Amino acid sequence: MSAYDVVIVGAGPSGMQAAVELRGQGHSVLVADEQPAPGGQIWRGVERNVETRLAGALGLDYARGAELARAFRACGVDYRPETQVWQIEEGWTVFLNHAGRAEMVRAKAVLLATGAQERPVPFPGWTLPGVMTVGAAQILLKSGGFLPQGPVWLCGAGPLPLLYAHQILALGWRIDGIIDTSLPSRRLQALRHLPRALRDWRSLAKGARWMAELRRSGIRILRGVTDLQAEGEERLSHLNFSNGGQNEQVEASLLLTHEGVIPSVHATMALGCTHDWHAEQRYMAPRLDSWGETSRSGLFVAGDGAGIGGVDAAVARGGLAALGIARKLGGTSDARSRKAYDVALARALSTRPLLDALYPAPTHRLPDDLVVCRCEEVTAGRVREAARAGAPDPNQVKAATRAGMGPCQGRQCGYTVSRLIAEEHSLAEGHAGFFNIRPPLKPVTLGALAALEIPEDAE
């Protein structure tokens, strides 16, 4: 069984920065990543796209990922692309799966740099073919230059829909309409965060430019829309909604939705780390010290998995985690580097209170007949029924309904189930808990397990 000083899970901005920093200090590092090339979601395909017209449309923030990718490639890590981490055991033993071959490696420390996922927000018709998330559309754009075929509508709130619309316009394409679900009433509440947000005024100016560009483009932008329904026979064909009290129907062959992002916490939950509830955005995040270490000694988290902050925060958190790991392994931390990362992180996070206040997580009531667990086709009404019949426990509801037992293991329905339980028992949502995350973290075949070589000294 191979042994390393550090195993990093994820080769996005934080994982790459941590790897470069740790290798610079002489530590042996393995980086396992599910994607075929480094970059994560934000810099997906950057090595291939950097010299193309697509990179220009994706923007300078995207193009600068190529520099870190080059440094990552050159730093001497054991880089394992297209590799899943399907289990982590304290000690630390990390189980990998590549091309159907399972392997276990040992490490003195583990860094989870697995990023975030888009928040699943069920609504009538969300399971229809032709309905997908903005993030998924961005994956297609960055991976192969795929452009959306119309009529195309965006629905949601936050910076990502604006960014995607800007990128599509820059490529000479168009979008038919945008349904902005942000609440005008939140703008006044958000103003108190503006002075702090001005520390990163360039990001604010960039968002203002995107908005101005969209208004000039003639794209129809609707605000105050309620009762959205995606409808069609075999696939999406039209949208129904209430606009200013008037029912309206528009043609749509593609609907891209987005209501914010949430940290990827399945691994830290499975390992029993302490988590805290983020009330404004309604998500769990691991409790970390200033170096990024969890409540389990030797287990670190960086990037958006530590709390949503964006690409600059991810790079800074990756560097801080690397310094913390080096310190944990008996080295000394460079005070100058620590200060530089701290300053960069504070600047990157300065806009978060403003964005969180402007774009809170949706709280509209879910109808009983709405499917909330796509894998097992469990409705909101069935979850409510199971919640009323027992204790406010997601695992009890899971046993009664099979919600959370499908291939995604609760990644798509976990927060919705917890929310419904909290509503039925009149609890604050964060007090309803979450599913117990059981191994494996990712599906693994029996063939791969059977071929796994377990050393004699392994427990």
C-alpha positions as CSV (number, residue, x, y, z in Angstrom):
1,M,0.0,0.0,0.0
2,S,1.4,3.4,-1.1
3,A,1.9,6.0,1.6
4,Y,2.0,9.8,1.2
5,D,2.3,12.8,3.5
6,V,-1.0,14.2,2.2
7,V,-3.8,13.0,0.0
8,I,-5.9,15.8,-1.6
9,V,-9.3,15.0,-2.9
10,G,-10.1,17.4,-5.7
11,A,-8.0,19.3,-8.3
12,G,-10.0,22.5,-8.4
13,P,-8.6,25.9,-7.4
14,S,-8.1,25.1,-3.7
15,G,-6.8,21.6,-4.3
16,M,-4.2,22.8,-6.9
17,Q,-3.1,25.7,-4.7
18,A,-2.6,23.4,-1.7
19,A,-0.7,20.8,-3.8
20,V,1.7,23.5,-5.2
21,E,2.3,24.9,-1.7
22,L,2.9,21.5,-0.1
23,R,5.2,20.3,-2.8
24,G,7.2,23.5,-2.4
25,Q,7.8,22.5,1.2
26,G,8.9,19.0,0.1
27,H,5.9,16.9,1.1
28,S,4.8,13.9,-0.8
29,V,1.3,14.5,-2.2
30,L,-1.3,12.5,-4.0
31,V,-4.2,14.4,-5.7
32,A,-7.2,12.3,-6.7
33,D,-9.8,14.0,-8.9
34,E,-12.9,12.6,-10.7
35,Q,-12.4,14.9,-13.8
36,P,-10.0,14.2,-16.7
37,A,-8.1,17.4,-16.2
38,P,-7.4,19.9,-13.4
39,G,-9.5,23.0,-12.9
40,G,-12.6,22.0,-11.0
41,Q,-15.9,23.4,-12.0
42,I,-14.9,27.0,-12.2
43,W,-11.8,26.3,-14.3
44,R,-13.1,23.2,-16.1
45,G,-11.3,22.6,-19.4
46,V,-9.1,25.7,-18.9
47,E,-5.9,24.0,-20.3
48,R,-7.7,23.1,-23.5
49,N,-9.8,26.3,-23.8
50,V,-7.3,28.9,-22.8
51,E,-6.2,29.7,-26.4
52,T,-9.6,29.6,-27.9
53,R,-12.4,32.1,-28.5
54,L,-14.3,30.3,-25.8
55,A,-11.8,31.4,-23.1
56,G,-12.4,35.0,-24.2
57,A,-16.1,34.7,-23.7
58,L,-15.7,32.9,-20.3
59,G,-13.7,35.9,-19.1
60,L,-10.4,36.8,-17.4
61,D,-11.3,35.0,-14.2
62,Y,-11.5,31.8,-16.1
63,A,-8.4,32.3,-18.2
64,R,-6.1,32.9,-15.2
65,G,-6.8,29.4,-14.0
66,A,-4.4,28.2,-16.7
67,E,-1.4,29.6,-14.8
68,L,-2.3,27.6,-11.6
69,A,-2.9,24.5,-13.7
70,R,0.6,24.8,-15.2
71,A,2.1,25.2,-11.8
72,F,0.2,22.2,-10.5
73,R,1.3,20.0,-13.4
74,A,4.9,21.0,-12.8
75,C,5.1,20.7,-9.0
76,G,5.6,17.0,-8.9
77,V,2.4,15.7,-7.3
78,D,1.2,12.2,-7.9
79,Y,-1.9,13.3,-9.9
80,R,-4.7,10.8,-10.5
81,P,-7.4,12.1,-12.8
82,E,-10.6,10.2,-13.5
83,T,-10.2,8.7,-10.0
84,Q,-13.0,8.5,-7.4
85,V,-12.4,8.5,-3.7
86,W,-15.1,6.1,-2.5
87,Q,-14.1,5.8,1.2
88,I,-11.9,7.5,3.8
89,E,-11.1,5.9,7.1
90,E,-9.4,7.5,10.0
91,G,-5.8,6.8,10.3
92,W,-5.8,8.0,7.4
93,T,-6.6,5.3,4.7
94,V,-8.1,6.5,1.5
95,F,-9.8,4.2,-1.0
96,L,-9.5,5.0,-4.7
97,N,-11.2,3.7,-7.8
98,H,-9.8,4.2,-11.3
99,A,-11.0,2.4,-14.4
100,G,-12.7,-0.3,-12.3
101,R,-9.6,-0.9,-10.2
102,A,-9.7,-0.2,-6.5
103,E,-6.7,0.8,-4.4
104,M,-6.0,1.9,-0.9
105,V,-3.4,4.5,0.1
106,R,-2.2,5.8,3.5
107,A,-1.6,9.5,4.4
108,K,-0.6,11.5,7.4
109,A,-3.2,14.1,6.5
110,V,-6.2,14.4,4.2
111,L,-7.4,17.6,2.5
112,L,-11.0,17.6,1.1
113,A,-11.2,20.1,-1.8
114,T,-14.4,18.8,-3.2
115,G,-16.1,22.2,-3.7
116,A,-19.8,22.7,-3.8
117,Q,-23.0,21.7,-5.6
118,E,-25.9,23.7,-6.9
119,R,-28.8,23.8,-4.4
120,P,-31.6,21.5,-5.5
121,V,-34.9,23.4,-5.5
122,P,-37.9,21.3,-6.5
123,F,-40.8,22.9,-8.4
124,P,-43.5,21.5,-10.6
125,G,-41.9,20.0,-13.7
126,W,-38.3,20.1,-12.5
127,T,-37.8,16.4,-13.5
128,L,-38.9,16.9,-17.1
129,P,-36.2,16.4,-19.8
130,G,-35.3,19.9,-20.9
131,V,-35.0,21.2,-17.4
132,M,-31.5,21.4,-16.0
133,T,-29.3,23.7,-13.9
134,V,-27.2,26.6,-15.0
135,G,-24.2,24.8,-13.6
136,A,-24.8,21.8,-15.8
137,A,-25.1,24.1,-18.8
138,Q,-21.8,25.6,-17.9
139,I,-20.2,22.2,-17.7
140,L,-21.4,21.5,-21.3
141,L,-20.1,24.9,-22.4
142,K,-16.6,24.5,-20.9
143,S,-16.3,20.9,-21.8
144,G,-17.3,21.0,-25.4
145,G,-18.5,24.5,-26.3
146,F,-22.1,23.3,-26.3
147,L,-24.6,26.2,-26.7
148,P,-28.2,26.1,-25.6
149,Q,-30.8,25.6,-28.2
150,G,-33.9,27.7,-28.0
151,P,-36.3,28.8,-26.8
152,V,-34.1,29.1,-23.8
153,W,-35.1,30.5,-20.4
154,L,-33.1,31.1,-17.2
155,C,-34.8,31.0,-13.8
156,G,-33.2,31.8,-10.5
157,A,-31.1,34.3,-8.6
158,G,-27.5,35.1,-7.8
159,P,-24.4,35.8,-9.8
160,L,-24.2,32.6,-11.8
161,P,-27.2,33.1,-14.0
162,L,-25.9,36.6,-14.8
163,L,-22.4,35.2,-15.6
164,Y,-23.8,32.4,-17.8
165,A,-26.0,34.8,-19.7
166,H,-23.0,37.2,-20.2
167,Q,-20.9,34.3,-21.5
168,I,-23.6,33.2,-24.0
169,L,-24.0,36.7,-25.3
170,A,-20.3,37.1,-25.7
171,L,-20.3,34.0,-28.0
172,G,-22.9,35.7,-30.2
173,W,-25.8,33.5,-28.9
174,R,-28.9,34.5,-27.2
175,I,-31.4,33.6,-24.4
176,D,-35.1,34.2,-24.8
177,G,-35.9,35.3,-21.2
178,I,-34.8,35.4,-17.6
179,I,-37.0,34.9,-14.6
180,D,-35.3,36.7,-11.7
181,T,-36.5,35.0,-8.4
182,S,-34.6,37.4,-6.1
183,L,-36.9,39.4,-3.8
184,P,-36.9,43.2,-4.2
185,S,-37.7,43.5,-0.5
186,R,-34.2,42.1,0.3
187,R,-32.3,44.9,-1.3
188,L,-32.9,47.4,1.5
189,Q,-31.9,44.8,4.1
190,A,-28.7,44.1,2.1
191,L,-27.6,47.7,2.0
192,R,-26.0,47.5,5.5
193,H,-23.5,45.0,4.0
194,L,-22.5,47.4,1.2
195,P,-19.6,49.2,2.9
196,R,-17.8,45.9,3.6
197,A,-18.5,44.6,0.1
198,L,-16.8,47.6,-1.4
199,R,-13.5,46.1,-0.3
200,D,-14.0,44.0,-3.4
201,W,-15.4,46.7,-5.6
202,R,-14.2,45.1,-8.8
203,S,-16.5,42.1,-8.3
204,L,-19.4,44.5,-7.7
205,A,-18.6,46.5,-10.8
206,K,-18.4,43.3,-12.8
207,G,-21.9,42.3,-11.7
208,A,-23.2,45.7,-12.6
209,R,-21.7,45.5,-16.1
210,W,-23.4,42.1,-16.6
211,M,-26.8,43.6,-15.6
212,A,-26.4,46.6,-17.9
213,E,-25.4,44.3,-20.7
214,L,-28.4,42.1,-20.3
215,R,-30.7,45.2,-20.2
216,R,-29.2,46.5,-23.5
217,S,-29.5,43.0,-25.1
218,G,-33.3,43.1,-25.2
219,I,-33.6,39.8,-23.3
220,R,-36.9,39.7,-21.6
221,I,-36.3,39.9,-17.8
222,L,-39.2,39.2,-15.5
223,R,-39.3,39.9,-11.8
224,G,-41.9,39.0,-9.2
225,V,-42.9,35.8,-11.0
226,T,-44.8,33.3,-8.9
227,D,-46.3,29.8,-9.4
228,L,-43.7,28.7,-12.0
229,Q,-44.5,25.4,-13.7
230,A,-42.5,23.6,-16.3
231,E,-44.8,21.6,-18.6
232,G,-44.7,19.3,-21.5
233,E,-45.7,15.7,-22.6
234,E,-42.5,13.8,-23.2
235,R,-40.2,16.8,-22.5
236,L,-40.4,20.5,-21.7
237,S,-42.4,22.5,-24.2
238,H,-43.6,25.6,-22.2
239,L,-43.6,27.4,-18.9
240,N,-46.6,28.6,-17.0
241,F,-46.3,31.3,-14.3
242,S,-48.0,34.3,-12.7
243,N,-46.6,37.6,-13.7
244,G,-48.0,40.6,-11.9
245,G,-51.1,38.7,-11.0
246,Q,-51.7,37.6,-14.7
247,N,-51.2,34.0,-15.8
248,E,-48.8,33.7,-18.7
249,Q,-47.5,30.9,-20.9
250,V,-44.2,31.0,-22.9
251,E,-42.6,28.4,-25.2
252,A,-39.5,26.8,-23.9
253,S,-37.4,23.9,-25.0
254,L,-34.7,24.5,-22.3
255,L,-35.1,25.9,-18.8
256,L,-31.9,26.5,-16.8
257,T,-32.4,27.0,-13.1
258,H,-30.2,28.2,-10.3
259,E,-30.8,29.1,-6.6
260,G,-27.3,29.3,-5.2
261,V,-24.7,26.7,-4.2
262,I,-24.1,24.7,-1.1
263,P,-20.9,23.0,0.2
264,S,-20.2,19.4,-0.5
265,V,-20.3,17.9,3.0
266,H,-21.0,14.2,2.5
267,A,-17.4,13.1,3.3
268,T,-17.2,15.3,6.4
269,M,-20.6,14.1,7.6
270,A,-19.6,10.5,7.0
271,L,-16.5,11.0,9.1
272,G,-18.4,12.5,12.0
273,C,-17.0,16.0,11.8
274,T,-18.8,18.8,13.7
275,H,-20.9,21.0,11.4
276,D,-22.6,24.4,11.8
277,W,-25.8,25.6,10.3
278,H,-25.7,28.6,8.0
279,A,-29.1,30.1,8.6
280,E,-29.2,32.7,5.8
281,Q,-28.3,30.2,3.0
282,R,-29.7,27.2,4.9
283,Y,-26.8,24.8,4.5
284,M,-24.4,22.8,6.8
285,A,-20.6,23.5,6.7
286,P,-17.9,21.8,8.6
287,R,-16.6,23.7,11.6
288,L,-12.9,24.6,10.9
289,D,-10.1,26.3,12.7
290,S,-8.2,29.1,11.0
291,W,-6.0,26.6,9.1
292,G,-9.0,24.7,7.7
293,E,-8.7,21.7,10.0
294,T,-12.0,20.0,11.0
295,S,-12.9,18.6,14.4
296,R,-11.0,15.4,13.3
297,S,-7.3,15.7,13.7
298,G,-5.5,15.6,10.4
299,L,-8.6,16.1,8.2
300,F,-8.7,19.5,6.5
301,V,-11.2,21.2,4.2
302,A,-10.6,24.0,1.6
303,G,-12.5,25.7,-1.1
304,D,-16.3,26.0,-1.3
305,G,-16.6,22.8,0.8
306,A,-15.6,25.0,3.7
307,G,-18.3,27.5,3.0
308,I,-19.3,29.3,-0.2
309,G,-16.8,32.0,-1.1
310,G,-15.9,31.8,-4.8
311,V,-12.7,31.1,-6.7
312,D,-10.4,33.7,-4.9
313,A,-11.5,32.4,-1.5
314,A,-10.9,28.8,-2.7
315,V,-7.3,29.6,-3.7
316,A,-6.7,31.4,-0.4
317,R,-8.2,28.5,1.6
318,G,-6.2,26.0,-0.3
319,G,-3.0,27.9,0.6
320,L,-4.0,28.2,4.3
321,A,-4.8,24.5,4.5
322,A,-1.5,23.6,3.0
323,L,0.3,25.8,5.6
324,G,-1.8,24.2,8.3
325,I,-1.0,20.7,7.2
326,A,2.7,21.4,6.9
327,R,2.6,22.8,10.5
328,K,0.7,19.6,11.6
329,L,3.4,17.4,10.1
330,G,6.0,19.1,12.1
331,G,7.1,22.0,9.9
332,T,6.9,25.7,10.6
333,S,4.4,28.0,8.9
334,D,5.6,31.0,6.9
335,A,4.1,34.0,8.7
336,R,4.4,36.1,5.5
337,S,2.5,33.6,3.4
338,R,-0.1,33.2,6.1
339,K,-0.7,36.9,6.2
340,A,-1.0,37.1,2.4
341,Y,-3.5,34.2,2.3
342,D,-5.5,35.8,5.2
343,V,-5.7,39.1,3.4
344,A,-6.7,37.5,0.1
345,L,-9.4,35.5,1.9
346,A,-10.8,38.4,3.8
347,R,-11.1,40.4,0.5
348,A,-12.7,37.5,-1.3
349,L,-15.3,37.0,1.4
350,S,-16.1,40.7,1.8
351,T,-19.0,40.5,-0.7
352,R,-20.6,37.3,0.8
353,P,-22.8,39.0,3.4
354,L,-24.2,41.2,0.7
355,L,-24.8,38.4,-1.7
356,D,-26.3,36.2,1.1
357,A,-28.7,38.9,2.0
358,L,-29.7,39.7,-1.6
359,Y,-30.2,36.0,-2.6
360,P,-31.5,33.9,0.4
361,A,-32.4,30.3,-0.1
362,P,-36.0,29.9,-1.4
363,T,-38.7,29.1,1.2
364,H,-41.9,28.7,-0.9
365,R,-44.2,25.9,0.1
366,L,-43.9,22.7,-1.8
367,P,-47.1,21.0,-2.9
368,D,-47.8,17.5,-1.6
369,D,-47.8,16.0,-5.1
370,L,-44.3,17.4,-5.9
371,V,-41.5,14.8,-6.3
372,V,-38.7,15.9,-4.0
373,C,-36.5,12.7,-4.1
374,R,-35.9,12.1,-7.8
375,C,-34.0,8.8,-7.4
376,E,-36.9,7.1,-5.5
377,E,-39.7,9.3,-6.8
378,V,-40.8,10.3,-3.3
379,T,-43.3,13.2,-3.0
380,A,-43.3,16.1,-0.5
381,G,-46.7,14.7,0.8
382,R,-45.2,11.3,1.5
383,V,-42.3,12.9,3.4
384,R,-44.7,15.0,5.4
385,E,-46.8,11.9,6.2
386,A,-43.8,10.0,7.5
387,A,-42.6,13.0,9.5
388,R,-46.0,13.3,11.2
389,A,-46.0,9.6,12.1
390,G,-42.7,9.7,14.0
391,A,-39.9,11.6,15.5
392,P,-38.3,14.6,13.7
393,D,-35.5,12.3,12.4
394,P,-34.5,12.3,8.7
395,N,-33.2,8.7,9.0
396,Q,-36.6,7.5,10.2
397,V,-38.2,9.3,7.3
398,K,-35.6,7.7,5.0
399,A,-36.5,4.2,6.3
400,A,-40.2,4.8,5.8
401,T,-40.1,6.4,2.4
402,R,-36.7,5.5,0.8
403,A,-36.0,9.2,0.3
404,G,-32.2,9.5,0.2
405,M,-31.5,5.8,-0.7
406,G,-31.0,6.3,-4.4
407,P,-27.7,6.8,-6.3
408,C,-27.2,10.4,-5.2
409,Q,-27.4,9.3,-1.5
410,G,-29.4,12.3,-0.5
411,R,-27.3,14.9,-2.3
412,Q,-30.4,16.1,-4.2
413,C,-33.1,15.6,-1.5
414,G,-31.4,15.8,1.9
415,Y,-32.0,19.4,2.6
416,T,-35.5,19.3,1.3
417,V,-36.4,16.4,3.4
418,S,-34.9,18.1,6.5
419,R,-36.9,21.2,5.7
420,L,-40.2,19.3,5.4
421,I,-39.5,17.6,8.7
422,A,-38.8,20.9,10.4
423,E,-42.0,22.4,9.1
424,E,-44.1,19.4,10.3
425,H,-42.6,19.5,13.8
426,S,-42.4,23.4,14.1
427,L,-38.6,23.3,14.4
428,A,-35.9,25.6,13.2
429,E,-34.7,24.0,10.0
430,G,-31.1,23.5,11.2
431,H,-32.4,21.5,14.2
432,A,-34.0,18.8,12.0
433,G,-30.6,17.1,11.3
434,F,-29.5,15.4,8.1
435,F,-29.3,11.8,6.8
436,N,-26.6,9.6,8.3
437,I,-24.0,9.2,5.5
438,R,-23.0,5.6,5.1
439,P,-20.1,4.1,3.1
440,P,-19.3,4.0,0.3
441,L,-19.1,7.7,-0.5
442,K,-19.4,6.9,-4.2
443,P,-20.7,3.7,-5.9
444,V,-18.1,1.0,-6.4
445,T,-18.5,-2.3,-8.2
446,L,-18.3,-5.7,-6.6
447,G,-15.6,-6.5,-9.1
448,A,-13.4,-3.6,-8.0
449,L,-13.9,-4.6,-4.3
450,A,-13.1,-8.2,-5.0
451,A,-9.8,-7.2,-6.7
452,L,-8.8,-4.8,-3.9
453,E,-5.5,-5.9,-2.4
454,I,-5.5,-5.4,1.4
455,P,-2.1,-5.5,3.0
456,E,-1.6,-7.9,5.9
457,D,-0.9,-5.1,8.3
458,A,-4.1,-3.2,7.5
459,E,-6.8,-3.5,10.1
